[in-house]
Amino acid sequence: MPSDPLTVEDVMPEPGGRPVPAVTPERVLAGLALLVPIVAMLWVSSYDKSDPAAAGMPFFYWYQLLWVPASAVFTVAAYLLINRDEKARKAARKGGAR
């Protein structure tokens, strides 16, 4: 799990080092990964229909049930991206290359 929220030490490294940017590609991708299932579920008109049915279950229901494991996959991806970013920040603070 990611550590504490950003502090001054996260952004400003040791004297003479480069500052670590607050917005990184990993954090943007993690945000998008969390946003995809939310948008998919809030856009009701995209799945407000009964056809195609799967095993007698209307599309409206199985589409929502399909998003349960899909949301878990997106959440794990976001977690891994944030973890990767946190490790890169720690390495940058200690003077290591990103």
Biopython code that builds the backbone (N, CA, C, O; Angstrom):
import numpy as np
from Bio.PDB.StructureBuilder import StructureBuilder

atoms = [
    (1, "MET", "N", (0.845, -1.171, 0.000)),
    (1, "MET", "CA", (0.000, 0.000, 0.000)),
    (1, "MET", "C", (0.891, 1.234, 0.000)),
    (1, "MET", "O", (1.919, 1.240, 0.677)),
    (2, "PRO", "N", (0.524, 2.288, -0.745)),
    (2, "PRO", "CA", (1.348, 3.478, -0.773)),
    (2, "PRO", "C", (1.496, 4.066, 0.629)),
    (2, "PRO", "O", (0.632, 3.938, 1.496)),
    (3, "SER", "N", (2.625, 4.707, 0.790)),
    (3, "SER", "CA", (2.904, 5.297, 2.096)),
    (3, "SER", "C", (2.071, 6.557, 2.304)),
    (3, "SER", "O", (1.047, 6.750, 1.648)),
    (4, "ASP", "N", (2.510, 7.396, 3.203)),
    (4, "ASP", "CA", (1.787, 8.616, 3.552)),
    (4, "ASP", "C", (1.592, 9.520, 2.341)),
    (4, "ASP", "O", (2.248, 9.338, 1.315)),
    (5, "PRO", "N", (0.681, 10.505, 2.461)),
    (5, "PRO", "CA", (0.502, 11.462, 1.370)),
    (5, "PRO", "C", (1.798, 12.218, 1.101)),
    (5, "PRO", "O", (2.732, 12.184, 1.902)),
    (6, "LEU", "N", (1.837, 12.895, -0.030)),
    (6, "LEU", "CA", (3.034, 13.642, -0.406)),
    (6, "LEU", "C", (3.436, 14.641, 0.669)),
    (6, "LEU", "O", (2.602, 15.349, 1.234)),
    (7, "THR", "N", (4.713, 14.678, 0.929)),
    (7, "THR", "CA", (5.266, 15.657, 1.856)),
    (7, "THR", "C", (6.313, 16.476, 1.117)),
    (7, "THR", "O", (6.617, 16.201, -0.044)),
    (8, "VAL", "N", (6.857, 17.470, 1.779)),
    (8, "VAL", "CA", (7.888, 18.299, 1.166)),
    (8, "VAL", "C", (9.094, 17.448, 0.789)),
    (8, "VAL", "O", (9.736, 17.704, -0.230)),
    (9, "GLU", "N", (9.410, 16.438, 1.598)),
    (9, "GLU", "CA", (10.555, 15.578, 1.319)),
    (9, "GLU", "C", (10.350, 14.749, 0.053)),
    (9, "GLU", "O", (11.319, 14.373, -0.606)),
    (10, "ASP", "N", (9.089, 14.462, -0.289)),
    (10, "ASP", "CA", (8.814, 13.694, -1.498)),
    (10, "ASP", "C", (9.130, 14.492, -2.748)),
    (10, "ASP", "O", (9.618, 13.945, -3.737)),
    (11, "VAL", "N", (8.854, 15.774, -2.703)),
    (11, "VAL", "CA", (9.025, 16.619, -3.873)),
    (11, "VAL", "C", (10.433, 17.192, -3.944)),
    (11, "VAL", "O", (11.007, 17.305, -5.027)),
    (12, "MET", "N", (10.987, 17.552, -2.801)),
    (12, "MET", "CA", (12.323, 18.133, -2.769)),
    (12, "MET", "C", (13.323, 17.111, -2.240)),
    (12, "MET", "O", (13.252, 16.738, -1.069)),
    (13, "PRO", "N", (14.256, 16.648, -3.079)),
    (13, "PRO", "CA", (15.226, 15.661, -2.639)),
    (13, "PRO", "C", (16.358, 16.306, -1.847)),
    (13, "PRO", "O", (16.266, 17.461, -1.430)),
    (14, "GLU", "N", (17.414, 15.548, -1.651)),
    (14, "GLU", "CA", (18.596, 16.054, -0.974)),
    (14, "GLU", "C", (19.100, 17.305, -1.695)),
    (14, "GLU", "O", (18.853, 17.465, -2.890)),
    (15, "PRO", "N", (19.805, 18.194, -0.985)),
    (15, "PRO", "CA", (20.350, 19.387, -1.646)),
    (15, "PRO", "C", (21.200, 18.999, -2.852)),
    (15, "PRO", "O", (22.016, 18.080, -2.782)),
    (16, "GLY", "N", (20.999, 19.704, -3.943)),
    (16, "GLY", "CA", (21.734, 19.438, -5.173)),
    (16, "GLY", "C", (21.049, 18.443, -6.093)),
    (16, "GLY", "O", (21.474, 18.279, -7.237)),
    (17, "GLY", "N", (20.000, 17.775, -5.627)),
    (17, "GLY", "CA", (19.284, 16.800, -6.448)),
    (17, "GLY", "C", (18.150, 17.453, -7.206)),
    (17, "GLY", "O", (17.798, 18.604, -6.951)),
    (18, "ARG", "N", (17.575, 16.703, -8.151)),
    (18, "ARG", "CA", (16.439, 17.217, -8.908)),
    (18, "ARG", "C", (15.145, 16.949, -8.155)),
    (18, "ARG", "O", (15.004, 15.896, -7.532)),
    (19, "PRO", "N", (14.192, 17.886, -8.199)),
    (19, "PRO", "CA", (12.899, 17.629, -7.541)),
    (19, "PRO", "C", (12.133, 16.518, -8.276)),
    (19, "PRO", "O", (12.227, 16.380, -9.495)),
    (20, "VAL", "N", (11.391, 15.751, -7.518)),
    (20, "VAL", "CA", (10.572, 14.684, -8.092)),
    (20, "VAL", "C", (9.222, 15.291, -8.460)),
    (20, "VAL", "O", (8.586, 15.922, -7.616)),
    (21, "PRO", "N", (8.770, 15.114, -9.705)),
    (21, "PRO", "CA", (7.487, 15.717, -10.096)),
    (21, "PRO", "C", (6.322, 15.102, -9.327)),
    (21, "PRO", "O", (6.320, 13.910, -9.018)),
    (22, "ALA", "N", (5.340, 15.933, -9.028)),
    (22, "ALA", "CA", (4.158, 15.455, -8.297)),
    (22, "ALA", "C", (3.267, 14.600, -9.187)),
    (22, "ALA", "O", (2.630, 13.662, -8.709)),
    (23, "VAL", "N", (3.218, 14.917, -10.478)),
    (23, "VAL", "CA", (2.398, 14.159, -11.418)),
    (23, "VAL", "C", (3.337, 13.363, -12.314)),
    (23, "VAL", "O", (4.150, 13.929, -13.045)),
    (24, "THR", "N", (3.213, 12.049, -12.246)),
    (24, "THR", "CA", (4.038, 11.166, -13.065)),
    (24, "THR", "C", (3.131, 10.326, -13.959)),
    (24, "THR", "O", (1.936, 10.203, -13.693)),
    (25, "PRO", "N", (3.695, 9.751, -15.015)),
    (25, "PRO", "CA", (2.859, 8.903, -15.891)),
    (25, "PRO", "C", (2.195, 7.752, -15.138)),
    (25, "PRO", "O", (1.064, 7.377, -15.447)),
    (26, "GLU", "N", (2.897, 7.192, -14.148)),
    (26, "GLU", "CA", (2.312, 6.093, -13.383)),
    (26, "GLU", "C", (1.071, 6.543, -12.634)),
    (26, "GLU", "O", (0.074, 5.823, -12.590)),
    (27, "ARG", "N", (1.126, 7.734, -12.043)),
    (27, "ARG", "CA", (-0.017, 8.241, -11.292)),
    (27, "ARG", "C", (-1.190, 8.586, -12.220)),
    (27, "ARG", "O", (-2.348, 8.393, -11.850)),
    (28, "VAL", "N", (-0.902, 9.083, -13.394)),
    (28, "VAL", "CA", (-1.957, 9.385, -14.363)),
    (28, "VAL", "C", (-2.633, 8.094, -14.818)),
    (28, "VAL", "O", (-3.860, 8.017, -14.882)),
    (29, "LEU", "N", (-1.823, 7.078, -15.134)),
    (29, "LEU", "CA", (-2.387, 5.794, -15.559)),
    (29, "LEU", "C", (-3.196, 5.143, -14.439)),
    (29, "LEU", "O", (-4.232, 4.529, -14.695)),
    (30, "ALA", "N", (-2.726, 5.277, -13.202)),
    (30, "ALA", "CA", (-3.474, 4.715, -12.067)),
    (30, "ALA", "C", (-4.828, 5.411, -11.934)),
    (30, "ALA", "O", (-5.842, 4.756, -11.691)),
    (31, "GLY", "N", (-4.846, 6.714, -12.091)),
    (31, "GLY", "CA", (-6.110, 7.448, -12.034)),
    (31, "GLY", "C", (-7.063, 7.029, -13.137)),
    (31, "GLY", "O", (-8.263, 6.877, -12.909)),
    (32, "LEU", "N", (-6.524, 6.844, -14.334)),
    (32, "LEU", "CA", (-7.363, 6.396, -15.446)),
    (32, "LEU", "C", (-7.880, 4.980, -15.213)),
    (32, "LEU", "O", (-9.024, 4.667, -15.545)),
    (33, "ALA", "N", (-7.030, 4.127, -14.639)),
    (33, "ALA", "CA", (-7.460, 2.748, -14.355)),
    (33, "ALA", "C", (-8.605, 2.728, -13.351)),
    (33, "ALA", "O", (-9.493, 1.880, -13.437)),
    (34, "LEU", "N", (-8.590, 3.647, -12.411)),
    (34, "LEU", "CA", (-9.688, 3.719, -11.441)),
    (34, "LEU", "C", (-10.927, 4.383, -12.032)),
    (34, "LEU", "O", (-12.047, 4.135, -11.584)),
    (35, "LEU", "N", (-10.720, 5.223, -13.033)),
    (35, "LEU", "CA", (-11.825, 5.954, -13.635)),
    (35, "LEU", "C", (-12.635, 5.099, -14.624)),
    (35, "LEU", "O", (-13.839, 5.302, -14.776)),
    (36, "VAL", "N", (-11.984, 4.156, -15.285)),
    (36, "VAL", "CA", (-12.655, 3.345, -16.315)),
    (36, "VAL", "C", (-13.892, 2.623, -15.773)),
    (36, "VAL", "O", (-14.962, 2.764, -16.363)),
    (37, "PRO", "N", (-13.801, 1.857, -14.680)),
    (37, "PRO", "CA", (-15.011, 1.169, -14.202)),
    (37, "PRO", "C", (-16.103, 2.127, -13.734)),
    (37, "PRO", "O", (-17.290, 1.835, -13.879)),
    (38, "ILE", "N", (-15.710, 3.257, -13.181)),
    (38, "ILE", "CA", (-16.702, 4.234, -12.722)),
    (38, "ILE", "C", (-17.494, 4.773, -13.903)),
    (38, "ILE", "O", (-18.723, 4.826, -13.865)),
    (39, "VAL", "N", (-16.786, 5.171, -14.947)),
    (39, "VAL", "CA", (-17.458, 5.711, -16.134)),
    (39, "VAL", "C", (-18.315, 4.629, -16.789)),
    (39, "VAL", "O", (-19.432, 4.904, -17.227)),
    (40, "ALA", "N", (-17.802, 3.412, -16.856)),
    (40, "ALA", "CA", (-18.559, 2.321, -17.484)),
    (40, "ALA", "C", (-19.873, 2.061, -16.753)),
    (40, "ALA", "O", (-20.884, 1.764, -17.389)),
    (41, "MET", "N", (-19.871, 2.167, -15.444)),
    (41, "MET", "CA", (-21.091, 1.905, -14.668)),
    (41, "MET", "C", (-22.030, 3.113, -14.632)),
    (41, "MET", "O", (-23.245, 2.941, -14.538)),
    (42, "LEU", "N", (-21.498, 4.305, -14.703)),
    (42, "LEU", "CA", (-22.364, 5.486, -14.685)),
    (42, "LEU", "C", (-22.982, 5.787, -16.052)),
    (42, "LEU", "O", (-23.967, 6.522, -16.127)),
    (43, "TRP", "N", (-22.432, 5.243, -17.121)),
    (43, "TRP", "CA", (-22.961, 5.444, -18.464)),
    (43, "TRP", "C", (-24.024, 4.378, -18.742)),
    (43, "TRP", "O", (-23.822, 3.464, -19.542)),
    (44, "VAL", "N", (-25.151, 4.523, -18.063)),
    (44, "VAL", "CA", (-26.213, 3.516, -18.070)),
    (44, "VAL", "C", (-26.800, 3.310, -19.461)),
    (44, "VAL", "O", (-27.150, 2.183, -19.810)),
    (45, "SER", "N", (-26.915, 4.343, -20.250)),
    (45, "SER", "CA", (-27.534, 4.182, -21.571)),
    (45, "SER", "C", (-26.740, 3.231, -22.464)),
    (45, "SER", "O", (-27.281, 2.720, -23.446)),
    (46, "SER", "N", (-25.458, 2.983, -22.141)),
    (46, "SER", "CA", (-24.674, 2.063, -22.958)),
    (46, "SER", "C", (-25.057, 0.603, -22.716)),
    (46, "SER", "O", (-24.799, -0.243, -23.572)),
    (47, "TYR", "N", (-25.661, 0.294, -21.581)),
    (47, "TYR", "CA", (-26.036, -1.097, -21.299)),
    (47, "TYR", "C", (-27.495, -1.257, -20.872)),
    (47, "TYR", "O", (-27.866, -2.290, -20.315)),
    (48, "ASP", "N", (-28.312, -0.259, -21.124)),
    (48, "ASP", "CA", (-29.739, -0.313, -20.770)),
    (48, "ASP", "C", (-30.534, -0.998, -21.888)),
    (48, "ASP", "O", (-31.315, -0.364, -22.597)),
    (49, "LYS", "N", (-30.311, -2.306, -22.023)),
    (49, "LYS", "CA", (-31.029, -3.098, -23.030)),
    (49, "LYS", "C", (-31.079, -4.541, -22.558)),
    (49, "LYS", "O", (-30.375, -4.920, -21.622)),
    (50, "SER", "N", (-31.896, -5.328, -23.194)),
    (50, "SER", "CA", (-32.037, -6.718, -22.752)),
    (50, "SER", "C", (-31.303, -7.704, -23.666)),
    (50, "SER", "O", (-30.994, -8.821, -23.251)),
    (51, "ASP", "N", (-31.026, -7.299, -24.892)),
    (51, "ASP", "CA", (-30.312, -8.191, -25.817)),
    (51, "ASP", "C", (-28.874, -7.743, -25.961)),
    (51, "ASP", "O", (-28.640, -6.535, -25.967)),
    (52, "PRO", "N", (-27.925, -8.593, -26.073)),
    (52, "PRO", "CA", (-27.988, -10.039, -26.145)),
    (52, "PRO", "C", (-28.076, -10.664, -24.754)),
    (52, "PRO", "O", (-27.436, -10.204, -23.808)),
    (53, "ALA", "N", (-28.857, -11.689, -24.654)),
    (53, "ALA", "CA", (-29.008, -12.405, -23.376)),
    (53, "ALA", "C", (-27.959, -13.512, -23.299)),
    (53, "ALA", "O", (-27.605, -14.116, -24.311)),
    (54, "ALA", "N", (-27.473, -13.768, -22.101)),
    (54, "ALA", "CA", (-26.504, -14.844, -21.878)),
    (54, "ALA", "C", (-27.086, -15.801, -20.838)),
    (54, "ALA", "O", (-27.309, -15.419, -19.689)),
    (55, "ALA", "N", (-27.325, -17.023, -21.241)),
    (55, "ALA", "CA", (-27.914, -18.039, -20.362)),
    (55, "ALA", "C", (-29.246, -17.570, -19.782)),
    (55, "ALA", "O", (-29.556, -17.831, -18.620)),
    (56, "GLY", "N", (-30.027, -16.876, -20.606)),
    (56, "GLY", "CA", (-31.332, -16.395, -20.170)),
    (56, "GLY", "C", (-31.276, -15.123, -19.340)),
    (56, "GLY", "O", (-32.319, -14.611, -18.935)),
    (57, "MET", "N", (-30.094, -14.606, -19.080)),
    (57, "MET", "CA", (-29.948, -13.390, -18.276)),
    (57, "MET", "C", (-29.813, -12.191, -19.214)),
    (57, "MET", "O", (-28.942, -12.193, -20.083)),
    (58, "PRO", "N", (-30.657, -11.167, -19.056)),
    (58, "PRO", "CA", (-30.581, -10.000, -19.928)),
    (58, "PRO", "C", (-29.221, -9.314, -19.840)),
    (58, "PRO", "O", (-28.536, -9.377, -18.819)),
    (59, "PHE", "N", (-28.852, -8.660, -20.936)),
    (59, "PHE", "CA", (-27.570, -7.947, -21.036)),
    (59, "PHE", "C", (-27.376, -6.990, -19.881)),
    (59, "PHE", "O", (-26.272, -6.890, -19.346)),
    (60, "PHE", "N", (-28.423, -6.282, -19.481)),
    (60, "PHE", "CA", (-28.343, -5.292, -18.401)),
    (60, "PHE", "C", (-27.713, -5.884, -17.143)),
    (60, "PHE", "O", (-26.912, -5.226, -16.479)),
    (61, "TYR", "N", (-28.071, -7.113, -16.820)),
    (61, "TYR", "CA", (-27.560, -7.740, -15.585)),
    (61, "TYR", "C", (-26.177, -8.344, -15.763)),
    (61, "TYR", "O", (-25.300, -8.121, -14.928)),
    (62, "TRP", "N", (-25.961, -9.106, -16.836)),
    (62, "TRP", "CA", (-24.655, -9.760, -16.951)),
    (62, "TRP", "C", (-23.547, -8.779, -17.265)),
    (62, "TRP", "O", (-22.390, -9.022, -16.923)),
    (63, "TYR", "N", (-23.883, -7.670, -17.914)),
    (63, "TYR", "CA", (-22.872, -6.637, -18.164)),
    (63, "TYR", "C", (-22.371, -6.060, -16.832)),
    (63, "TYR", "O", (-21.168, -5.879, -16.642)),
    (64, "GLN", "N", (-23.295, -5.777, -15.922)),
    (64, "GLN", "CA", (-22.892, -5.237, -14.611)),
    (64, "GLN", "C", (-22.096, -6.268, -13.807)),
    (64, "GLN", "O", (-21.115, -5.925, -13.146)),
    (65, "LEU", "N", (-22.523, -7.525, -13.869)),
    (65, "LEU", "CA", (-21.803, -8.574, -13.150)),
    (65, "LEU", "C", (-20.403, -8.791, -13.738)),
    (65, "LEU", "O", (-19.471, -9.136, -13.012)),
    (66, "LEU", "N", (-20.261, -8.596, -15.020)),
    (66, "LEU", "CA", (-18.959, -8.727, -15.654)),
    (66, "LEU", "C", (-17.980, -7.662, -15.149)),
    (66, "LEU", "O", (-16.772, -7.895, -15.106)),
    (67, "TRP", "N", (-18.501, -6.505, -14.770)),
    (67, "TRP", "CA", (-17.641, -5.424, -14.291)),
    (67, "TRP", "C", (-17.131, -5.641, -12.871)),
    (67, "TRP", "O", (-16.222, -4.928, -12.446)),
    (68, "VAL", "N", (-17.667, -6.581, -12.132)),
    (68, "VAL", "CA", (-17.163, -6.857, -10.779)),
    (68, "VAL", "C", (-15.715, -7.354, -10.841)),
    (68, "VAL", "O", (-14.846, -6.738, -10.225)),
    (69, "PRO", "N", (-15.420, -8.448, -11.564)),
    (69, "PRO", "CA", (-14.009, -8.849, -11.652)),
    (69, "PRO", "C", (-13.164, -7.873, -12.475)),
    (69, "PRO", "O", (-11.981, -7.684, -12.194)),
    (70, "ALA", "N", (-13.775, -7.254, -13.493)),
    (70, "ALA", "CA", (-13.016, -6.289, -14.294)),
    (70, "ALA", "C", (-12.570, -5.105, -13.434)),
    (70, "ALA", "O", (-11.447, -4.623, -13.582)),
    (71, "SER", "N", (-13.432, -4.637, -12.546)),
    (71, "SER", "CA", (-13.069, -3.542, -11.647)),
    (71, "SER", "C", (-11.938, -3.945, -10.713)),
    (71, "SER", "O", (-11.068, -3.133, -10.398)),
    (72, "ALA", "N", (-11.950, -5.195, -10.270)),
    (72, "ALA", "CA", (-10.863, -5.690, -9.424)),
    (72, "ALA", "C", (-9.547, -5.667, -10.183)),
    (72, "ALA", "O", (-8.514, -5.305, -9.618)),
    (73, "VAL", "N", (-9.568, -6.045, -11.444)),
    (73, "VAL", "CA", (-8.348, -6.030, -12.262)),
    (73, "VAL", "C", (-7.837, -4.597, -12.427)),
    (73, "VAL", "O", (-6.638, -4.352, -12.295)),
    (74, "PHE", "N", (-8.722, -3.663, -12.709)),
    (74, "PHE", "CA", (-8.316, -2.265, -12.851)),
    (74, "PHE", "C", (-7.771, -1.704, -11.542)),
    (74, "PHE", "O", (-6.822, -0.920, -11.551)),
    (75, "THR", "N", (-8.359, -2.097, -10.425)),
    (75, "THR", "CA", (-7.897, -1.624, -9.121)),
    (75, "THR", "C", (-6.518, -2.186, -8.793)),
    (75, "THR", "O", (-5.669, -1.464, -8.269)),
    (76, "VAL", "N", (-6.285, -3.441, -9.087)),
    (76, "VAL", "CA", (-4.959, -4.041, -8.867)),
    (76, "VAL", "C", (-3.920, -3.355, -9.755)),
    (76, "VAL", "O", (-2.801, -3.093, -9.314)),
    (77, "ALA", "N", (-4.282, -3.068, -10.988)),
    (77, "ALA", "CA", (-3.359, -2.365, -11.882)),
    (77, "ALA", "C", (-2.998, -0.990, -11.321)),
    (77, "ALA", "O", (-1.833, -0.593, -11.358)),
    (78, "ALA", "N", (-3.979, -0.270, -10.804)),
    (78, "ALA", "CA", (-3.717, 1.043, -10.213)),
    (78, "ALA", "C", (-2.812, 0.907, -8.996)),
    (78, "ALA", "O", (-1.894, 1.706, -8.809)),
    (79, "TYR", "N", (-3.065, -0.090, -8.178)),
    (79, "TYR", "CA", (-2.233, -0.327, -6.994)),
    (79, "TYR", "C", (-0.782, -0.596, -7.387)),
    (79, "TYR", "O", (0.140, -0.040, -6.789)),
    (80, "LEU", "N", (-0.582, -1.441, -8.386)),
    (80, "LEU", "CA", (0.767, -1.757, -8.826)),
    (80, "LEU", "C", (1.476, -0.540, -9.407)),
    (80, "LEU", "O", (2.675, -0.356, -9.193)),
    (81, "LEU", "N", (0.746, 0.284, -10.136)),
    (81, "LEU", "CA", (1.339, 1.506, -10.690)),
    (81, "LEU", "C", (1.752, 2.479, -9.589)),
    (81, "LEU", "O", (2.829, 3.070, -9.655)),
    (82, "ILE", "N", (0.908, 2.646, -8.587)),
    (82, "ILE", "CA", (1.243, 3.547, -7.487)),
    (82, "ILE", "C", (2.414, 2.992, -6.691)),
    (82, "ILE", "O", (3.288, 3.750, -6.270)),
    (83, "ASN", "N", (2.443, 1.687, -6.479)),
    (83, "ASN", "CA", (3.566, 1.060, -5.777)),
    (83, "ASN", "C", (4.873, 1.305, -6.529)),
    (83, "ASN", "O", (5.896, 1.637, -5.930)),
    (84, "ARG", "N", (4.823, 1.137, -7.837)),
    (84, "ARG", "CA", (6.009, 1.379, -8.675)),
    (84, "ARG", "C", (6.466, 2.825, -8.554)),
    (84, "ARG", "O", (7.663, 3.093, -8.449)),
    (85, "ASP", "N", (5.524, 3.751, -8.569)),
    (85, "ASP", "CA", (5.852, 5.165, -8.450)),
    (85, "ASP", "C", (6.457, 5.480, -7.079)),
    (85, "ASP", "O", (7.405, 6.259, -6.983)),
    (86, "GLU", "N", (5.920, 4.885, -6.039)),
    (86, "GLU", "CA", (6.451, 5.110, -4.689)),
    (86, "GLU", "C", (7.894, 4.626, -4.576)),
    (86, "GLU", "O", (8.730, 5.293, -3.966)),
    (87, "LYS", "N", (8.187, 3.465, -5.163)),
    (87, "LYS", "CA", (9.554, 2.951, -5.130)),
    (87, "LYS", "C", (10.496, 3.872, -5.899)),
    (87, "LYS", "O", (11.626, 4.102, -5.471)),
    (88, "ALA", "N", (10.035, 4.399, -7.032)),
    (88, "ALA", "CA", (10.859, 5.324, -7.818)),
    (88, "ALA", "C", (11.102, 6.612, -7.038)),
    (88, "ALA", "O", (12.196, 7.174, -7.105)),
    (89, "ARG", "N", (10.100, 7.089, -6.298)),
    (89, "ARG", "CA", (10.272, 8.300, -5.496)),
    (89, "ARG", "C", (11.282, 8.077, -4.380)),
    (89, "ARG", "O", (12.114, 8.944, -4.113)),
    (90, "LYS", "N", (11.216, 6.926, -3.731)),
    (90, "LYS", "CA", (12.169, 6.626, -2.671)),
    (90, "LYS", "C", (13.586, 6.543, -3.219)),
    (90, "LYS", "O", (14.532, 7.033, -2.603)),
    (91, "ALA", "N", (13.721, 5.916, -4.386)),
    (91, "ALA", "CA", (15.040, 5.811, -5.012)),
    (91, "ALA", "C", (15.559, 7.196, -5.402)),
    (91, "ALA", "O", (16.749, 7.475, -5.256)),
    (92, "ALA", "N", (14.676, 8.061, -5.897)),
    (92, "ALA", "CA", (15.094, 9.409, -6.294)),
    (92, "ALA", "C", (15.504, 10.228, -5.072)),
    (92, "ALA", "O", (16.444, 11.021, -5.133)),
    (93, "ARG", "N", (14.797, 10.031, -3.969)),
    (93, "ARG", "CA", (15.148, 10.756, -2.739)),
    (93, "ARG", "C", (16.519, 10.333, -2.212)),
    (93, "ARG", "O", (17.244, 11.132, -1.620)),
    (94, "LYS", "N", (16.856, 9.075, -2.434)),
    (94, "LYS", "CA", (18.144, 8.563, -1.941)),
    (94, "LYS", "C", (19.253, 8.798, -2.946)),
    (94, "LYS", "O", (20.392, 8.392, -2.714)),
    (95, "GLY", "N", (18.944, 9.442, -4.051)),
    (95, "GLY", "CA", (19.967, 9.769, -5.038)),
    (95, "GLY", "C", (20.094, 8.768, -6.168)),
    (95, "GLY", "O", (20.953, 8.926, -7.035)),
    (96, "GLY", "N", (19.262, 7.744, -6.177)),
    (96, "GLY", "CA", (19.299, 6.740, -7.234)),
    (96, "GLY", "C", (18.612, 7.251, -8.471)),
    (96, "GLY", "O", (17.844, 8.212, -8.416)),
    (97, "ALA", "N", (18.882, 6.618, -9.574)),
    (97, "ALA", "CA", (18.232, 7.005, -10.824)),
    (97, "ALA", "C", (16.841, 6.427, -10.883)),
    (97, "ALA", "O", (16.568, 5.379, -10.296)),
    (98, "ARG", "N", (15.972, 7.096, -11.578)),
    (98, "ARG", "CA", (14.594, 6.643, -11.735)),
    (98, "ARG", "C", (14.489, 5.625, -12.739)),
    (98, "ARG", "O", (13.394, 5.127, -13.002)),
]
sb = StructureBuilder()
sb.init_structure("model")
sb.init_model(0)
sb.init_chain("A")
sb.init_seg("    ")
for serial, (resi, resn, name, xyz) in enumerate(atoms, 1):
    if name == "N":
        sb.init_residue(resn, " ", resi, " ")
    sb.init_atom(name, np.array(xyz, "f"), 0.0, 1.0, " ", f" {name:<3s}", serial, name[0])
structure = sb.get_structure()
